[in-house]
Amino acid sequence: MMITRREFLKWVSATAGASAIAGCATTGAGGGAGRVVVIGAGYGGATTAKYIRMWAPDIEVTVVERGTEFVSCPMSNLVLGGNATIQDVTMGYGGLRDRGVQLVRGEVVAIDAARHEVRLADGSTLGYDRVVVSPGIDFMYDQIPGLMSAEAQDRIPHAWKAGPQTMALRKQLEAMRDGGVYVLHIPMMPYRCPPGPYERICQVADYFRKAKPKSKIIVLDSNPDIVSKKGLFLAAWNGMYKGMIDYRPNSELTDVDVKGMTVKLHFDNVKGDVLNVVPPQKAGAIAEKSGLITANNRWCGVDWLTCESVAAKGVHVLGDATLSAPGMPKSASMANQQAKVCAAAVIDLIEGQPVNSQPMLMNSCYSFVSGTSAVHVTSLHHYDAGQKTFVPVKGAGGVSAQASEAEANFAWGWAKNIWADTLV
Ligand SMILES: Cc1cc2nc3c(=O)[nH]c(=O)nc-3n(C[C@H](O)[C@H](O)[C@H](O)COP(=O)(O)OP(=O)(O)OC[C@H]3O[C@@H](n4cnc5c(N)ncnc54)[C@H](O)[C@@H]3O)c2cc1C
């Protein structure tokens, strides 16, 4: 017999004499079991919505998402390399609907934490008992004057949100002459997906190797060194892509000259045929508009036991938008794990139950170094009550010894699993 999490908790409170706590449970704004609004149906938001419905089917869950489909950033670098199609990384939201999640297509423009209400761009409002905000990242174009206009942003893609930008960059790579130069600019950490840029270099190199062998790649990394899986990426660059990649650390840009197709650095200018500038990032705009940003004008501080914002009661933030705990990457894997901590805490808080005091998170991240071989990094993070944050578990996790085809198969398995866990 299947027992739901809610039934389990009811049973625990009855048998453990915890009914006094259960008696304090707040009821939903509409007098029912509770209403949750989730902003953003990416990795964090979709997983939270699904798990709340799965663990507490009495709670109403409404997700507001501006997009019509889920387009995965993980595996999207393969589209640039011609090793996957955009359809391979695009999925619908039907699975969430089947779970009883109400999906609203729209843009949230405000969260009124005092009134427990979110407002959409069309003027409509949604009331909530708890709101979960997982808006991902937005780009700090104000730091790159030459890329402030929409035209400039179209001409110089970031492809750091999968979808039309991924396709635009792929088309530019396809249109580039053999012997041309692709320039990738990497922002200073922290940014979404630490190994992502280095995987992208491998994917573009894989494409050039097959289709445009005279072409070159210049990597302008703002960071002093490769920030993730260094030895494994270097093995690919110095092995199968030898002579194709010119990696330049400490190369933070000052601006981009779109007409001249030039990235301007402090002491140098670098011209290219295709420029791929990934700007510095901050929490998605709705976090800023709602006063949820609490660190460095960029990220949202949260209580990691519940993902509740330190700035607004009843508002939970997760995924890339958060101020990462030590050693915690901004990844889909992490957003999916945080979502489960958040979903469980939201249910507990609505039901007046104590939240789990010892949550754990795990992260695994694969990178393809060609179309058919991949590498991984994994880590485990436990909640440290003294430090009130997650910290990496010493000795847990690690990286691949070397790239392999077996890992490429595992990587596709990882992707299919996380897509199902998030959306179905
Ligand atoms: C090239 C690349 C490769 C990557 N590869 C990996 C990988 O292999 N493994 C891995 O673990 N991670 C990977 N990542 C990182 C991963 O994509 C992110 O960490 C993850 O998407 C974060 O989830 P999120 O919920 O915070 O944000 P998202 O998944 O970006 O979801 C945010 C959602 O909110 C919606 N939204 C935002 N604001 C509003 C609003 N106001 N109203 C309505 N909707 C709104 C957006 O449309 C979006 O759907 C990669 C990233 C990139 C760029």
The ligand as an SDF file (V2000), in Angstrom:
LIG
                    3D

 53 58  0  0  0  0  0  0  0  0999 V2000
   25.1810   25.9490  -20.8280 C   0  0  0  0  0  0  0  0  0  0  0  0
   24.7340   25.4460  -19.4900 C   0  0  0  0  0  0  0  0  0  0  0  0
   24.9440   24.1290  -19.1390 C   0  0  0  0  0  0  0  0  0  0  0  0
   24.5340   23.6530  -17.8950 C   0  0  0  0  0  0  0  0  0  0  0  0
   24.7660   22.3500  -17.5930 N   0  0  0  0  0  0  0  0  0  0  0  0
   24.4140   21.8830  -16.3830 C   0  0  0  0  0  0  0  0  0  0  0  0
   24.6420   20.5140  -16.0540 C   0  0  0  0  0  0  0  0  0  0  0  0
   25.1560   19.7290  -16.8580 O   0  0  0  0  0  0  0  0  0  0  0  0
   24.2700   20.0800  -14.8170 N   0  0  0  0  0  0  0  0  0  0  0  0
   23.6810   20.9140  -13.9030 C   0  0  0  0  0  0  0  0  0  0  0  0
   23.3590   20.4450  -12.8030 O   0  0  0  0  0  0  0  0  0  0  0  0
   23.4520   22.2260  -14.2000 N   0  0  0  0  0  0  0  0  0  0  0  0
   23.7910   22.7240  -15.4000 C   0  0  0  0  0  0  0  0  0  0  0  0
   23.5420   24.0450  -15.7100 N   0  0  0  0  0  0  0  0  0  0  0  0
   22.9730   24.9600  -14.6810 C   0  0  0  0  0  0  0  0  0  0  0  0
   21.4350   24.9100  -14.6010 C   0  0  0  0  0  0  0  0  0  0  0  0
   20.8530   25.1780  -15.8400 O   0  0  0  0  0  0  0  0  0  0  0  0
   20.9050   25.9220  -13.5860 C   0  0  0  0  0  0  0  0  0  0  0  0
   21.6610   25.8510  -12.4060 O   0  0  0  0  0  0  0  0  0  0  0  0
   19.4290   25.6420  -13.2750 C   0  0  0  0  0  0  0  0  0  0  0  0
   18.6630   25.8810  -14.4260 O   0  0  0  0  0  0  0  0  0  0  0  0
   18.9380   26.4910  -12.1070 C   0  0  0  0  0  0  0  0  0  0  0  0
   17.5670   26.2780  -11.8610 O   0  0  0  0  0  0  0  0  0  0  0  0
   16.6280   27.5100  -11.4070 P   0  0  0  0  0  0  0  0  0  0  0  0
   15.3010   26.9460  -11.0670 O   0  0  0  0  0  0  0  0  0  0  0  0
   17.3430   28.3360  -10.4110 O   0  0  0  0  0  0  0  0  0  0  0  0
   16.5420   28.4160  -12.7130 O   0  0  0  0  0  0  0  0  0  0  0  0
   15.9150   28.0490  -14.1830 P   0  0  0  0  0  0  0  0  0  0  0  0
   16.0340   26.5910  -14.4460 O   0  0  0  0  0  0  0  0  0  0  0  0
   16.5550   29.0130  -15.0960 O   0  0  0  0  0  0  0  0  0  0  0  0
   14.3930   28.3900  -14.0110 O   0  0  0  0  0  0  0  0  0  0  0  0
   13.9160   29.7050  -13.8590 C   0  0  0  0  0  0  0  0  0  0  0  0
   12.5300   29.7830  -14.5070 C   0  0  0  0  0  0  0  0  0  0  0  0
   11.8290   30.9260  -13.9930 O   0  0  0  0  0  0  0  0  0  0  0  0
   11.1400   31.5650  -15.0480 C   0  0  0  0  0  0  0  0  0  0  0  0
   10.9340   32.9550  -14.5860 N   0  0  0  0  0  0  0  0  0  0  0  0
   11.8800   33.8100  -14.1150 C   0  0  0  0  0  0  0  0  0  0  0  0
   11.3150   34.9590  -13.7060 N   0  0  0  0  0  0  0  0  0  0  0  0
    9.9880   34.8290  -13.9110 C   0  0  0  0  0  0  0  0  0  0  0  0
    8.8760   35.7010  -13.6670 C   0  0  0  0  0  0  0  0  0  0  0  0
    9.0330   36.9160  -13.1410 N   0  0  0  0  0  0  0  0  0  0  0  0
    7.6280   35.2430  -13.9890 N   0  0  0  0  0  0  0  0  0  0  0  0
    7.4500   34.0110  -14.5450 C   0  0  0  0  0  0  0  0  0  0  0  0
    8.4790   33.1510  -14.7930 N   0  0  0  0  0  0  0  0  0  0  0  0
    9.7220   33.5620  -14.4650 C   0  0  0  0  0  0  0  0  0  0  0  0
   12.0590   31.4030  -16.2480 C   0  0  0  0  0  0  0  0  0  0  0  0
   11.3620   31.5310  -17.4600 O   0  0  0  0  0  0  0  0  0  0  0  0
   12.6010   29.9760  -16.0190 C   0  0  0  0  0  0  0  0  0  0  0  0
   11.7970   29.0030  -16.6430 O   0  0  0  0  0  0  0  0  0  0  0  0
   23.9100   24.5390  -16.9660 C   0  0  0  0  0  0  0  0  0  0  0  0
   23.6990   25.8730  -17.3250 C   0  0  0  0  0  0  0  0  0  0  0  0
   24.1010   26.3240  -18.5650 C   0  0  0  0  0  0  0  0  0  0  0  0
   23.8640   27.7640  -18.9340 C   0  0  0  0  0  0  0  0  0  0  0  0
  1  2  1  0
  2  3  1  0
  2 52  2  0
  3  4  2  0
  4  5  1  0
  4 50  1  0
  5  6  2  0
  6  7  1  0
  6 13  1  0
  7  8  2  0
  7  9  1  0
  9 10  1  0
 10 11  2  0
 10 12  1  0
 12 13  2  0
 13 14  1  0
 14 15  1  0
 14 50  1  0
 15 16  1  0
 16 17  1  0
 16 18  1  0
 18 19  1  0
 18 20  1  0
 20 21  1  0
 20 22  1  0
 22 23  1  0
 23 24  1  0
 24 25  2  0
 24 26  1  0
 24 27  1  0
 27 28  1  0
 28 29  2  0
 28 30  1  0
 28 31  1  0
 31 32  1  0
 32 33  1  0
 33 34  1  0
 33 48  1  0
 34 35  1  0
 35 36  1  0
 35 46  1  0
 36 37  1  0
 36 45  1  0
 37 38  2  0
 38 39  1  0
 39 40  1  0
 39 45  2  0
 40 41  1  0
 40 42  2  0
 42 43  1  0
 43 44  2  0
 44 45  1  0
 46 47  1  0
 46 48  1  0
 48 49  1  0
 50 51  2  0
 51 52  1  0
 52 53  1  0
M  END
$$$$
